[in-house]
């Protein structure tokens, strides 16, 4: 579809301008005042146009457990999550739709789904999530979550050696599944990319990482992992490698300008330097890091060291939403308490650049996405500046990033196709989705994770916490 | 108005129950399954009923500068704020309406407005804000913000003695204004209370505090102040008193079970004990504390010491919204990173109790408000649990507190009067308010505070920051 947005506010270097924006053949063709009309016309008056943001790390199926997970740190939280994750393909489909809709309506046009795979139905899980995303029309980066060690291996042993059951699937079988997924689903030009995504050092052998590096090189795939989300993982890395996780990942060649790393809370200054040198991207998930008590990622240090940083919501049961503007706000202001010097603080314009161009860089598509630049793909979001939550009028980007915008996304185009119009998703029936989510769930209050009961004492001992009450 | 809400979900000790709730003569008359219908009937199916929350600290007129304030710590931020605060009564009126509406639509039924007074029009300012709140119908606690030292006195001097201009109005004249306001506007039974509200130790003499204590005792008024919001204020207290601010306020008798104190970021363990002993209330404003880099208030320590804690949005230009659910969420999960022991973390049910009963305690109205209890006033909020942002169904309070609820307030009653129905405020025309806010403002990007230019070098020196770039 070709179209022209007229009289719309855009951000310039340090100000705003009112311009027309032409989109031709899914690309931004011109940005200037008073352009000729091409194709359909959209009225941009009192609206702000920004490049689409990236929800650069999430796990869509966690939506089924949002609101109910206990107040636990990651290691116990994961045990509870898996105890109550009765996944089926229909639920995978619905939660991918829900993740896409919430992302879209908060300014996101791309989603990186670090997708939990149903054992034995791995390719079907990927196909199902992909189908949901294609129906909505969001730009899709599916990062099938893989590991080759069992969950208990993810906790430091402390002084007592632990024996863990082997993982149910071999490393080579896992890699074969990923290769198959790439062959079937990896079509970047059609808006769907597959990433290699070993979950992280806590549950992956070097053989798995190395296999992923090979696939990444062979098929030109981005790489995506969790990294040093918790203090426990920092301890584990020392136990496992005798060095930091970053040093180890660098040694085996995993870090690169196509590698994005979720969390990065517990890195040393030397680790930060390695991320900068390898041009790796940090995906900051502030709400999840607070909810799970993981810590405050040293984002201001990353920025000062030249590390690319972008934002993610993380899965909805550690957040517990998929609102990207909320993640951007908290992920920006949270760091003001870590550095008394306000000259280092993230400004709203910098937040927008991190969320758009920062996301594109981390996925190796900065030449095609992430800014309002002639020649780039038209992944665009039009915000209604007459909404109560963005009034009175002051600085539009300040209001958007620092406020609590509600119902402010007027229109969204992805690859030039309009998928939100008049604040409604046009590609799927959201009311029907709502009914399906309602129907497939029930009010719950009391549940006890049997795995947590088994491992909590060990966790408290290893983390030097007093005996449980 | 008498009414009955049928088949509504309420929280019980550690579960939920479906009940009917009868309201007679503005009070909760009965809570039980299958009650007789009295008065109008409301369908509570798939809805959650909670007591109204308290927005226990805000400054309504700051709404005019939300989104545009620079990334500054409090002391510089205040200088910028006052440089660009061209207040008139019409703006006071509109921003009070805006504050009331955003508070209501995020679960708040009471607002504590630490109201900035227009010099020379102090009583008119109070009358105007009061008129706005009464038109909306929200329960109102107006805390006229007073001081008797000039703004520059609020910064520590460091090693160089500073001379400050005297404040433009005498202490006694200020106290007379407050007494006049009490006589005119203080009608707690009609839902409007006046508080004595010296802004804080940074800008108030002991004479002002003592005068406020006398008024508070004579007219049975609550007391409200900022307390130790920044590290600079901690330094200033030592310069001014040779002891901590809390020790000093305790010595002069300001702390009491009717005293609520906004921020409380920089308190010592001994200070915390004093707050507990005096039964003072801490109003936690997490978003403002992050935005201004003030620090993380030690809320878990307060709770363990038995200090009552509730939540506020703070003024909209340090937040930059008036969404109480956002403040409750961040004010709850933020503290998980301050204590590795998750058994101390705030659970969603505790958050709700802090926001409702905690607010009522701090304003000395816990016998009348803050819980769903037969005999208490009907300040009630009904949440629509079929909203997409609260689905799929899990734990309703978990979803409400930890999620990112959007458009979920179905109905609000204050003192038994319905003022939100079908998610719309019924008492004022919100669309008209939106238009007025739009009309009275304009897009702004570049502005420079001349006061900041004067004081920034001194601030950076006193705070041991490197020379400005």
Interface residues (C-beta under 8 A of the other chain):
Chain A: X9 X14 X15 X16 X63 X64 X65 X66 X67 X68 X69 X71 X72 X73 X76 X94 X95 X98 X101 X102 X231 X287 X289 X290 X291 X292 X293 X294 X295 X296 X319 X320 X321 X323 X326 X330 X333 X334 X336 X337 X339 X340 X341 X342 X343 X345 X346 X347 X386 X387 X388 X389 X390 X391 X392 X393 X394 X395 X396 X398 X399 X400 X402 X403 X404 X406 X407 X430 X433 X434 X437 X438 X440 X441 X442 X443 X444 X445 X446 X463 X465 X466 X468 X469
Chain B: X9 X14 X15 X16 X63 X64 X65 X66 X67 X68 X69 X71 X72 X73 X76 X98 X101 X102 X231 X287 X289 X290 X291 X292 X293 X294 X295 X296 X319 X320 X321 X323 X326 X330 X333 X334 X336 X337 X339 X340 X341 X342 X343 X345 X346 X347 X348 X386 X387 X388 X389 X390 X391 X392 X393 X394 X395 X396 X398 X399 X400 X402 X403 X404 X406 X407 X430 X433 X434 X437 X438 X440 X441 X442 X443 X444 X445 X446 X463 X465 X466 X468 X469
